[in-house]
Amino acid sequence: MSGAKRRPIRRPRWAAIRASHGNAAAMAFDVRLNMPDGRALIRVIDVMTFDDTGRFASMRAYWGPSDMVYER
């Protein structure tokens, strides 16, 4: 396309992250909490496995201190 202007691609700051393969899936999401000291945001990744009928077989949540942000 001659004469077309190039524009930067805009990506969301936090895109929805999810994946699945076979009997497992992973997803990232935010948890917002009202804590006694103020509001907090935790960025979490869950990993789930499913049985042959599609029901949850296991679920684990992964997050650490660096994934928690306090809003004062």
ZALUM-272485 format. One record per residue: residue number from 1; residue in three letters; chain; y, z, x of N, C-alpha, C, CB in turn. Coordinates in Angstrom, 2 decimals, always signed. Each point is the difference from the previous one (the first is absolute). Glycine has a CB too. Example, Ala and Ser with C-alpha at 12.3 -4.5 7.8 and 13.67 -1.06 7.14 Angstrom:
<tornus>
<tornu 1 "Ala" "A" <-5.69 +7.80 +13.19> <+1.19 +0.00 -0.89> <+1.20 +0.00 +0.90> <-1.17 +1.25 -1.89>>
<tornu 2 "Ser" "A" <+2.22 -1.97 +1.54> <+1.19 +0.06 +0.82> <+1.09 +0.73 -0.77> <-0.63 -2.15 +1.18>>
</tornus>
This chain:
<tornus>
<tornu 1 "Met" "A" <-1.17 +0.00 +0.84> <+1.17 +0.00 -0.84> <+1.23 +0.00 +0.88> <-1.23 +1.20 -1.84>>
<tornu 2 "Ser" "A" <+1.77 -2.35 +2.07> <+1.20 -0.07 +0.82> <+1.20 +0.52 -0.78> <-0.96 -1.96 +1.26>>
<tornu 3 "Gly" "A" <+1.82 +2.66 -0.59> <+1.20 +0.53 -0.61> <-0.20 +1.32 -0.72> <+0.75 -2.32 -0.23>>
<tornu 4 "Ala" "A" <-1.99 +2.78 +0.10> <-0.25 +1.28 -0.68> <+0.37 +1.15 +0.91> <-1.85 -1.04 -1.35>>
<tornu 5 "Lys" "A" <+2.48 +2.07 +0.78> <+0.37 +1.17 +0.78> <-1.21 +0.91 +0.14> <+2.39 -0.16 -0.80>>
<tornu 6 "Arg" "A" <-2.53 +0.71 +1.97> <-1.06 +0.98 +0.22> <+0.52 +1.37 -0.38> <-1.02 -1.39 +1.85>>
<tornu 7 "Arg" "A" <+0.24 +2.09 -2.62> <+0.36 +1.36 -0.39> <-1.05 +0.95 +0.56> <+1.16 -0.81 -2.11>>
<tornu 8 "Pro" "A" <-0.72 +1.99 +2.50> <-1.00 +0.97 +0.49> <-0.93 +0.41 -1.13> <+1.62 +0.84 +1.74>>
<tornu 9 "Ile" "A" <-2.86 -0.58 -1.40> <-0.96 +0.49 -0.98> <+0.26 +1.48 -0.20> <-1.74 -1.74 +0.65>>
<tornu 10 "Arg" "A" <+1.94 +2.14 -1.89> <+0.25 +1.42 -0.31> <-1.32 +0.63 -0.42> <+2.40 -0.46 -0.70>>
<tornu 11 "Arg" "A" <-2.73 +1.51 +1.39> <-1.22 +0.72 -0.33> <+0.37 +1.39 -0.47> <-1.34 -1.32 +1.69>>
<tornu 12 "Pro" "A" <+0.62 +1.84 -2.68> <+0.29 +1.37 -0.44> <-0.24 +0.97 +1.13> <-0.60 -0.59 -2.35>>
<tornu 13 "Arg" "A" <+1.34 +1.67 +2.34> <-0.14 +1.01 +1.05> <-1.42 +0.56 +0.02> <+2.44 +0.58 -0.22>>
<tornu 14 "Trp" "A" <-2.98 -0.29 -0.95> <-1.37 +0.49 -0.11> <-0.74 -0.90 -0.97> <+0.70 +2.40 +0.51>>
<tornu 15 "Ala" "A" <-1.47 -3.30 +0.01> <-0.78 -0.90 -0.85> <-1.25 +0.72 -0.48> <+0.88 -2.03 +1.24>>
<tornu 16 "Ala" "A" <-1.36 +1.66 -2.39> <-1.25 +0.57 -0.50> <-1.13 -0.43 +0.92> <+0.85 -0.02 -2.39>>
<tornu 17 "Ile" "A" <-1.54 +1.00 +2.93> <-1.10 -0.27 +0.91> <-1.29 +0.36 -0.71> <+1.44 +0.43 +2.06>>
<tornu 18 "Arg" "A" <-2.33 -1.40 -2.17> <-1.29 +0.27 -0.63> <-1.00 -1.02 +0.52> <+1.11 +0.96 -2.08>>
<tornu 19 "Ala" "A" <-2.36 -0.56 +2.11> <-1.05 -0.91 +0.47> <-1.31 +0.46 -0.58> <+1.25 -0.50 +2.14>>
<tornu 20 "Ser" "A" <-2.17 -0.45 -2.30> <-1.34 +0.36 -0.45> <-1.00 -0.96 +0.61> <+0.92 +0.93 -2.17>>
<tornu 21 "His" "A" <-2.12 -0.43 +2.34> <-1.08 -0.82 +0.53> <-1.31 +0.69 -0.35> <+1.45 -0.90 +1.91>>
<tornu 22 "Gly" "A" <-2.34 +0.18 -2.54> <-1.29 +0.58 -0.34> <+0.16 +1.19 -0.92> <-0.91 -0.78 +2.17>>
<tornu 23 "Asn" "A" <+0.42 +1.93 -1.74> <+0.06 +1.19 -0.84> <+1.10 +0.97 +0.44> <-2.44 -0.26 -0.43>>
<tornu 24 "Ala" "A" <+3.46 -0.22 +1.16> <+1.06 +0.89 +0.47> <+1.37 -0.60 -0.28> <-1.53 +0.86 +1.78>>
<tornu 25 "Ala" "A" <+2.52 +0.01 -1.90> <+1.38 -0.44 -0.22> <+0.95 +1.02 +0.63> <-0.65 -1.19 -2.15>>
<tornu 26 "Ala" "A" <+1.83 +0.72 +2.50> <+1.03 +0.87 +0.55> <+1.34 -0.34 -0.64> <-1.26 +0.22 +2.20>>
<tornu 27 "Met" "A" <+2.11 +0.77 -2.36> <+1.33 -0.25 -0.54> <+0.98 +1.03 +0.54> <-1.00 -1.01 -2.08>>
<tornu 28 "Ala" "A" <+2.23 +0.59 +2.23> <+1.07 +0.89 +0.46> <+0.93 +0.26 -1.18> <-0.15 -0.88 +2.40>>
<tornu 29 "Phe" "A" <+0.64 +2.10 -2.48> <+0.93 +0.34 -1.07> <+0.84 +1.20 +0.42> <-1.61 -0.89 -1.72>>
<tornu 30 "Asp" "A" <+2.65 +1.14 +0.97> <+0.90 +1.12 +0.26> <-0.23 +1.10 -1.02> <+1.71 -1.55 +0.99>>
<tornu 31 "Val" "A" <-1.64 +2.80 -0.55> <-0.05 +1.16 -0.87> <+1.35 +0.69 +0.11> <-2.53 +0.29 +0.27>>
<tornu 32 "Arg" "A" <+3.19 -0.08 -1.40> <+1.28 +0.70 -0.02> <-0.22 +1.37 -0.61> <+1.30 -2.18 -0.19>>
<tornu 33 "Leu" "A" <-0.82 +3.21 +0.90> <-0.22 +1.38 -0.42> <+1.32 +0.75 -0.11> <-2.25 -0.03 +1.09>>
<tornu 34 "Asn" "A" <+2.31 +0.99 -2.02> <+1.10 +0.95 -0.06> <-0.52 +1.29 +0.61> <+1.03 -1.07 -2.09>>
<tornu 35 "Met" "A" <-0.61 +1.34 +3.32> <-0.45 +1.17 +0.75> <+1.02 +1.12 -0.16> <-1.23 -1.47 +1.66>>
<tornu 36 "Pro" "A" <+0.87 +2.73 -1.38> <+0.97 +1.09 -0.08> <+1.23 -0.22 +0.89> <-1.90 +1.53 -0.52>>
<tornu 37 "Asp" "A" <+1.70 -2.21 +1.66> <+1.12 -0.24 +0.93> <+0.73 -1.31 -0.27> <-1.23 +1.32 +1.69>>
<tornu 38 "Gly" "A" <+0.83 -2.06 -2.72> <+0.62 -1.28 -0.31> <-1.05 -1.06 -0.28> <+1.95 +0.61 +1.44>>
<tornu 39 "Arg" "A" <-1.49 -1.84 -1.56> <-0.91 -1.10 -0.29> <-0.67 -0.52 +1.27> <+1.42 -0.61 -1.96>>
<tornu 40 "Ala" "A" <-2.63 +0.09 +1.80> <-0.75 -0.54 +1.14> <-0.67 -1.30 -0.40> <-0.38 +2.33 +0.91>>
<tornu 41 "Leu" "A" <+0.16 -3.18 +0.08> <-0.70 -1.26 -0.18> <-1.13 -0.03 +1.03> <+2.10 -1.21 -0.86>>
<tornu 42 "Ile" "A" <-3.31 +0.91 +0.39> <-1.15 -0.12 +0.91> <-0.55 -1.41 -0.14> <-0.55 +2.50 -0.18>>
<tornu 43 "Arg" "A" <+0.37 -3.19 +1.28> <-0.60 -1.34 +0.02> <-1.49 +0.18 +0.30> <+2.20 -1.11 +0.78>>
<tornu 44 "Val" "A" <-3.05 +0.64 -1.71> <-1.43 +0.27 +0.03> <-0.78 -1.31 +0.03> <+0.35 +2.17 -1.25>>
<tornu 45 "Ile" "A" <-1.51 -2.16 +1.89> <-0.96 -1.10 -0.09> <-1.29 +0.59 -0.53> <+1.08 -1.30 +1.93>>
<tornu 46 "Asp" "A" <-1.60 +0.74 -3.03> <-1.28 +0.41 -0.55> <-1.05 -1.06 +0.32> <+1.15 +1.28 -1.86>>
<tornu 47 "Val" "A" <-2.34 -0.82 +2.21> <-1.14 -0.88 +0.24> <-1.10 +0.44 -0.97> <+0.61 -0.38 +2.47>>
<tornu 48 "Met" "A" <-1.10 -0.57 -3.27> <-1.00 +0.31 -1.01> <-1.24 -0.85 +0.20> <+1.82 +0.64 -1.61>>
<tornu 49 "Thr" "A" <-2.96 -0.10 +1.23> <-1.23 -0.79 -0.07> <-0.53 +0.09 -1.43> <-0.54 +0.42 +2.46>>
<tornu 50 "Phe" "A" <-0.23 -1.43 -2.85> <-0.51 -0.10 -1.36> <-1.50 -0.19 +0.01> <+2.19 -0.95 -0.76>>
<tornu 51 "Asp" "A" <-2.84 +1.44 -0.30> <-1.45 -0.22 -0.11> <-0.27 -1.37 -0.63> <-0.40 +2.51 -0.21>>
<tornu 52 "Asp" "A" <-0.87 -2.79 -0.05> <-0.39 -1.31 -0.53> <+0.53 -0.27 -1.40> <-2.02 +0.15 +1.39>>
<tornu 53 "Thr" "A" <+2.39 +0.90 -2.13> <+0.55 -0.19 -1.34> <+1.53 -0.07 +0.00> <-1.99 +1.21 -0.91>>
<tornu 54 "Gly" "A" <+2.60 -1.10 +2.10> <+1.46 -0.07 +0.10> <+0.70 +1.33 -0.14> <-0.18 -2.25 -0.89>>
<tornu 55 "Arg" "A" <-0.57 +3.34 +0.81> <+0.60 +1.33 -0.09> <+0.30 +0.55 +1.39> <-1.24 +0.42 -2.16>>
<tornu 56 "Phe" "A" <+2.21 +0.49 +2.22> <+0.35 +0.61 +1.28> <-1.20 +0.72 +0.60> <+2.37 +0.26 -0.78>>
<tornu 57 "Ala" "A" <-2.65 -0.55 +2.04> <-1.02 +0.73 +0.75> <+0.67 +1.01 +0.93> <-1.57 -1.98 -0.13>>
<tornu 58 "Ser" "A" <+2.74 +1.59 +0.66> <+0.75 +0.91 +0.86> <+1.47 -0.43 +0.05> <-2.08 +0.47 +1.39>>
<tornu 59 "Met" "A" <+2.93 +0.48 -1.04> <+1.42 -0.30 +0.18> <+0.56 +0.97 +1.03> <+0.23 -0.87 -2.39>>
<tornu 60 "Arg" "A" <+0.50 +0.33 +3.36> <+0.64 +0.82 +1.03> <+1.46 -0.41 +0.09> <-2.17 +0.25 +1.29>>
<tornu 61 "Ala" "A" <+3.03 +0.73 -1.14> <+1.43 -0.25 +0.16> <+0.37 +0.32 +1.45> <+0.47 +0.54 -2.45>>
<tornu 62 "Tyr" "A" <+0.33 -1.41 +3.04> <+0.44 +0.17 +1.39> <+1.52 +0.09 +0.04> <-2.01 -1.25 +0.84>>
<tornu 63 "Trp" "A" <+2.50 +2.35 -0.27> <+1.42 +0.17 +0.25> <+0.14 +1.16 +0.97> <+0.65 -0.90 -2.29>>
<tornu 64 "Gly" "A" <+0.47 +0.95 +2.95> <+0.26 +1.06 +0.96> <+1.46 +0.43 -0.05> <-1.82 -0.89 +1.46>>
<tornu 65 "Pro" "A" <+2.19 +1.84 -0.62> <+1.37 +0.51 +0.00> <+1.06 -1.08 +0.17> <-0.91 +2.11 +0.92>>
<tornu 66 "Ser" "A" <+0.62 -3.15 -0.14> <+1.01 -1.05 +0.21> <+0.15 -0.90 -1.22> <-0.52 +0.05 +2.44>>
<tornu 67 "Asp" "A" <-0.38 +0.06 -3.42> <+0.08 -0.79 -1.23> <+0.79 +0.70 -1.09> <-2.17 -1.02 +0.59>>
<tornu 68 "Met" "A" <+2.64 +2.25 -0.33> <+0.75 +0.77 -0.99> <+1.47 +0.01 +0.35> <-2.01 +1.43 -0.45>>
<tornu 69 "Val" "A" <+2.83 -1.76 -0.55> <+1.45 -0.01 +0.18> <+0.62 +0.94 -1.01> <-0.05 -2.38 +0.87>>
<tornu 70 "Tyr" "A" <+0.88 +3.30 -0.42> <+0.72 +0.91 -0.91> <+1.36 -0.56 -0.34> <-1.22 +1.95 +0.96>>
<tornu 71 "Glu" "A" <+1.56 -1.88 -2.24> <+1.32 -0.39 -0.46> <+0.74 +1.27 -0.38> <-0.82 -2.29 -0.83>>
<tornu 72 "Arg" "A" <+1.88 +2.58 +1.50> <+0.74 +1.26 -0.27> <+1.20 -0.27 -0.85> <-0.77 +0.95 +2.14>>
</tornus>
